[in-house]
Every structure is written in C-alpha cells, then in structure tokens.
Amino acid sequence: MKEDSAGRVGNPLSKYLHQYLKDGVLTSHHGKNVDDMIVQTARSSYWKNNVDRIKSQMVVILDEKHLPAKVINSPKYIQTAKIGLILPRIITSGTVTRRSVEPTWLTASNAYPDRIGSELKCMVQSPPGYCFVGADVDSQELWIAALMGDSLFVGLHGCTAFGWMTLQGSKINGTDLHSRTANMLGLDREHAKIFNYGRIYGAGQRFAERMLLKFNSKLSKKEAHIKAKNMFLSTKGRKINVSEELGGKRIWHGGSESHMFNKLEQIANDMKPQTPVLGARMSSALEATVVNNDFMTSRVNWVVQSSAVDYLHLMLVCMRWLFSEFHIRGKFCISIHDEVRYLVCEEDKYRAALALQITNLLTRSMFAYKLQFCDLPQSVAFFSSVEIDKCLRKDCKNDCITPSNPRGLQNEYNIS
C-alpha cells in the first residue's frame, strides 16, 4: 500500500501500514482487532511469499554408501538420520553486474522474532565431522567506492572525507558513515544504511524523500524534502562546470563524497568502461557511445557492484589456492552478496579461518595496488570476525528464535 499522486490506497493489510499503526498515525474504531490483524499479516508475509519456492527445492538424500568416511566415522553420526544436500537453481552471472541470481537462498531473510519461516537458512546444517567456516566482508562496497574516490583525489588512503569515515569511523562513537547519516536524518542506523547504499548506487533526492516518509511517518513532505536536500548537498555536493583546461566537464563539488562520485562517473562514461581491478567490461548496450548520458544510475551502480564481484572472484581463487597448497579439507559452499561460507572438516576449521584472513589481506592489497596505492591500512586488512558454525546463519551467537522456531537452535537442535 502506497499513496500515489491520485491519493488512491492499496491493500490496507500491507506491511507498509504496520509502522503507521505502531506510531499511532492510523487507528481503527474496531480497536485492537485490526492492529492484531496487521501484525499477523506482517508476521506471515515472508513465509506466504516464499513457501512454494522453498518446497520446490531439489533435495538429494544420500545413501550411507555414498557418504564420506569422515561423516560415517564421526561420533555424532546417527545411522537412521537422513543426510542430503540441496541443489539450488542458480544463474552464475544473472545480472548486468555479474551477480549470481537464485530466488530462494540468495535472497533468504535472516532470522527475526516476528517473521514466520525466517529461520530458513539456519535449517541448513553441516554433516557430522564438518562445519561451516565463513565471514562477511566488512563494508565491502563502501570501501571499494571510498578507495576509488581517494585514488582520484591525492592517492592516499582516507584522503577524502568519505574515505576517512570508512577507515576510521567508529560505530561505537557514532562517527561512521551510517551513524552520521542517521543523526543527520533523525533515523535509526539500519534505515540510514538504505539511504547510504542507495545514494552510492546512484539513487537521487526523490528516492531519499520517499524513504524518509516511509521510515518516519510523522514527517511532512516539505520536511522530508528539506532533509533530503541538505543530506545530498553535504554528501554528494552540487554539479559545477570546470574550465576547458581541466576537460570542460561538469563535476560534483563541495560534498564529502564528491570525489567518489566523480571517479565512478568517470569510469561509467569511459569509451570502454571496465572495472579497475580485473578489467571486467560493461555490457556494450550501456556504453556511453550507445546511450550518451542515459541510464547513469545503472552505470554508476555497475562500477561498484561489478567491482564487488571482482572481490568475490579474487577471494574464491585465493581460497582455492590456499586450500590446495596447505591441504585444508574443505569446499566452497555458498556466497550471499558480501558473505562467503565454506564446508570444512572439523580438524581443519582453524586453518581455514586463517586462510580466510590471509585471503582478505591479499584481496584488499590487490584492489589497492590496481588503484595505484602502495600500502594498505591495517583497519581494513582483516575480517573483524570469522564465523565457525554448524549451520548457515548471519551470526553464530544468534539462537534464531522465530514464531516457527520458538525453542531456538540450542534447545531444538542442540546447536550452540
């Protein structure tokens, strides 16, 4: 349900209305019954939208004779237990940015206490004798974009305001990019993330205004317009003309992220746009010679997103080399956006975790080198944490209690 220019309203039970009821903007003369109806609809929406895809997964149950000896010899192996695997229908390069596409696992929700079925991912558990080892790349796309901006300015890490916030900003002290945006707009940090990533991917001021009205139902349209305008002036800056000696183009100026946007647009407008690290080419259908200045949002988005795919490819190759070189028994399992998970023998889990840290160091070094940097800040060299877990979940400390998993992983599946 969203209001359009004609003032028409869609489904009154939509999740969009939940926030307005919670804030007291909307009420009903039927009282609590309508509120409960909205809450229950929101709770069941994830499962209702995904149940058919989940039940249609290609599941292969393995006979005992096909199981590895490592599984059968594990003291935790139960002969009557069914052990199998899921073969997802994945398109390895399904978007213009070369991202993988798969409708269930690559878009699966994290576990939320008010969302039925959101514990889906953590139902995928490692077999006896094995565990999952993985990590999330910290602020991957923010760092890539900041590195490009720093390379355009004076070629030092953190030499732009955006680059400095990415390297030295602290979530605890409220000095990182998301906390700063949250304070500026009067929102919580999670909502501020949507604004920041949307802006970096090329979304404009009107997008920011819509999001402000959605996240803060007490704002008027005029207030949302002023807040969004001020945010874009302080971050993206404004377009100015430069002299003919400097190319005679219009560039962004005066914002904390101006250099970053200038670099992204410089790459996007190149005659043969390619990622700075692995040299992946943009689709010829989106090149400036074909579309001129059209589709700039998609083209700027391509520069960051496709560079993030380069990051993943470098990580996969490096991990494959380290596993082979040091005889670490494990295989790549899944990557979801900036998150990677490997299925590893229990005895090798700590060496696999070390391999992930070395991989991150080498991958970031490669990015820095390709953008003409000869050093790498320690603050981005290593993962903040590497997860060693028995199931697929965002955080190994999360018990994944949901309406459909009320006892949690610890009590129901003995996963701590």
N, C-alpha and C positions, 0 to 999 in steps of 0.2 A: 504494500500500500504506500503510495507516494502521491503527493498532491501535484497535479500538473497545472499548466497555465490556465485551464478552464475550471479549475477548482474541483475536478472530479476525484472521487476516492475509490480505491480498490477494495481488497479484502480486509474487513475490519478485524479479522483474527490474525493478521500477519504479525510476524516478529517485529516489524517496524514500529507497531503501536505499543509494544511492551514498555519501551522506555518512557513514553508519554504517560502511560498509566502509573508507572513507578514514580514519576516526578509529580504526579497529581495534576498534570495539564489536562488530561482526559479523565472523566469519571462517568459512571452509569447509574441511573436510578434503580437498576437491578442490584446494585451493590457488589458484594464480594464475589457473587457467582460469575459475573463477566470477567472480573480480574483473574479468577482461577482458570476460566476457560482460555484466556490469552496465555497464561503461564503454561498450561498443559499443552497447548498447541505449539508453543515455542520449544518445550521440552522434547516433543516427539518429532519435530520437523526434520532433524538430521536423519533419524532412522527411516522416516517415511520417504525421504528423498533418495536414500541410498540402499534400502533393503533389497531391491531387485538386483542391483549390481553386485551386492555382497553375496547373495545366494547363487548367482550365476558364475561365481569364480571357478576356474578349472583346478580342482583339487585332485592330487595324485597320492593315494595311500600306498606306502611301500611295504612289501612283504619282508619278513625278517631276513630272508636270504639276500635281499638287496640292500640291507642296512650296512653301513661301515662297521668294521670290527670295533672301532673306537666307541660306537654307540652301544653295541651289544655287551661289551665288556665293562661298561660303566656301572658302578654300584647303584646308580639311580635308575637304571633301565628296568622297566616293568614289561614283561613279555606280553601281557594282554593289552597293553596300551597301543593305540593306533598312532603311528608316526608317518607323516607325509609332508607334502610341500604344495605350495600354490604357484601355478604358472600364470603370472599376470599377462594380460594382452597389452603389451607396451609398444609404443611407437618411439623408437630411439631418438629420432630427430623430427619431432612433430610440429614444431613452430618455426617461425622465421628466425628466431634466436637460437635454434638448435636445441631447445629444451625437450626433454622426454615428455611424452603425453600418455597418461593412463588414468581412467576416470575414477578409480577406487583408492588405490594405495598412495598415489602421488598427491591426492587431494584429501586424504583422510584427516579427520579432526583429531586434535589432542583431547585427552580425557577432561571433561567438565562435569562438575557435580550436578548440573541441572540439564544435561543433554543425554538423552537415551541413545545407547549404542556408540557413544563417543570413545568407549574403551576398545574399539575395534582393533587398532594397531597392536595394543599390548596383548591381544589374544594370540598373536604370532610369537611362539616361544621357541627357544633353541632346543635341539635334541639333547639327551643326556651325553655328557662329555664335551659339550660345546657351549659357547656363549657368544653374545654379540659384543663387538668392540667398535666404537664409533665416536664421532664428535660433530658438533655444529661449528661451522666456520664463523668466528665472531665478526659481526658487522661486515660481512664479505663485500657486498655491493657498495656500501658506504665507503669502505676503504679503497676499493678499486676506483670509484669516482673521485675521491679525495686525492688519490695518487696522481690521477690524470691532471687534476687542477694544479697540484703542486709542481708537476713537470712543466706546465705551461708558464708558471709564474717565474720562479728563480731556480727551480730544480733542487730544492731542499725539502726533506720530509717535514710536513707541518708548517710550511712557509705561508700557507693561506689560512684564513680563519676557520674554514671548513676542515682543512687538513689537520689543524691543531686540535680542534674539538674531537676529531675522530681518533687521534693518537693519545691525547692527554685528558680528554673529558672523562669525568667520573660519574657513574650512575648514583653512587652514594652521596656525592657532594652536589649533585644536580647540575653539573657542568657539561654533561654530554649532550649531543645534538637533540636526542628525543626529550630529555628533561627540559632543555632550554625552550624547545618548541611548545611543550606542554605548559610551561609557565607563561609564555607569550600569549597563548590562545585560551588559557583557563581550562585545560582539559587534563585527563589523566595520561600517563606516559604511553599506554598501549594505543590509545587513539592518536597520539602525536606521531607514532611510528607510521601510521597510514598516511598522514599528511607529508611526512618527510620522504617516504619512498615514492609516493605519488608525484611529488614535485620533482624529484630526481629523475623519474621516468618520463617527465615532460608534461604532466598534468598542469592545467592553468589555474587561474584565480577562481573561475566559476566552480571548478571541482572542489576547491577549498571551501568556498561558501556553502555548497551543498552538504559537505561533510560536517561543517560547523553546525549547521541547522539540525543535522541528523543526530550528532553527539550531544548537543546542548539544546534541548527543546525550549529553553527559556530565552534564547537569543532571538531578537528580531532580525528581519532580513537586512535592515540597514546596519545593525551592529555587526552581523556576520560579514557584510561587505567591507566594512572599515577594518575589522580584524584581519581578514584575508589579504586586503590590500597592503596593510602595514607589514604583514609577515612576508609577502613577496618582495616588498621594497627592501627589507632588511636582509633577506636571504639571496634571492635571485638578482636583485638590483633593478636597474632600468636600462633600456637599449639606448646607446648613443652612437653617433657617427664618428668614425676615426678618419684621420687625414689620408690623402691618396698615398703618401709615402709609406703608410702602415697597411696599405691594402684597400683603403676606402670602403670598408665594410661596416655594418652595424654590429656592435658587440655589447655584451652585458657589462654593467659597471656599477660599482657602489654597494654591492651586496657581499655577504660573507661567502657566497657560493658562486660569484660571478665568473671567476677563472675556471672553475669546474665546468660550468655550462658552456663557456666559450670553447673549451677543449672538446667537449662532447659534440658540439655543433660543428666544430672544425673537422672532426673525423667523419661525422654524418654527411657533411657537404663535400667531402673529397670526391674526386673523379672516380676513384676506385676504393670505396670505403672498406677497411678491414680492421680487425681487432689488433691492438698494438702488440700483443704477446705472441699468439700463434698465427696471426695473419689470416684469420678466417674472413672470407668475403661476405659482404651483404648481398642479398638477392638483387640481381640486376634490375628487377622490376621496381626497386625502391631507390635506385641510384639517382643522384641529383640531375644527371643528364636526361633522365626519363620523367621525373616528377617535379623538377625545379625545387620550389620551396614547400611543396605539399607534403603531408604525412610526416612533418617534423617530429611530432610526439613519438610516433612509432620508430623513427630512425634514431632518435636520441636514446630511446629505450633499448634499441638493438645494441648500441655501443656498450652499455653497461651489462645488460643481460647476457649477451654473447661472450663478453669478456669473463663473466662468471662461469659460463660453460667451459671456456678455456681453463679456468682454475680447476674445475672438476676433472677435466681430461688429464691435466698435469698430475693431479693427485692420484688418479687411478693408475697411471703409468708408473709413477714413483712407488706406489704401494706394491704394485706387481713386481717391480724390480727388487724391492727390499724383502718381500716375502720369499722370492726365489733365491736371492743372494744369501739370506740368513736362515733359510729352511724353516720359515714360520708357516705352520699348517693352518691355512685359512683361505677363504674365498670372499670376493665381493658379494654382498647381499642386496643392498638397495641404496639408492641416493634419492633424497627428497629435498629438492631445492638446494639449500646450503648444508645439508645434513648427509653424512655417509655412515653406513653400517657394514661391518664385516662379520662373517660367521667363522669363529676361530676355536681351535682346540683349547681346552681349559689350561693345559700346561704352557701354552704359548701366548696367553692373553696379555701378559705384561709386556712381552717383547713386541706384540702387535700394537699395544698402546704407545710404546716408544717409537715404533715405526711411523705411526700417525703424526706424532710430534715432529719427527725429522722431515716427514713429507710436507707438513705445513711450512716449516722453515725453508725448505728448498723451493717450494711453490711460490711463496711470497718473495723470495730472493729473485726468482726468475722474472716475476712481474716488475719488481723494482729495477732490475738490470735492463729489461726491454724498454723501460721509460727513462733510461739514462741516469739512474741513480746507482751509486757505487756502495751503498750501505743499506742497512735495514734496522729500523727501531726495534728494540727488544720487546716493547709493549705489544707488537703485533706478530712477533716471530713464532709464538707457540699458542696452542689452544689453551683457553682458560681452564678447560677440563676435558678429559676423555672418559666416556661412559663405558663401563664393563657391566653387562646386564644379561639377564636370562630371557628378556622379551623386548619387543620393539616399543619404546616409549621415549618421549622427549627428555624426561628427567628420571634417573634411576631412583630418586627419593620420592617420586610421586606414586602413591598407592592406587591411583586410578579408580577412585570411588565414584560411581555414577548411579543413576536410578536403576540401570540394568545390571550393575555390578556392585551392589550395596555393601558387600563384605570386603571389597578391596582385593588386591592381589596377594597380600600377605596371608589373610585368613582363608581365602578361597582356593588359591593355587600354590601357597607356600613359596611365593616369590618375594623376597625382601629387598 
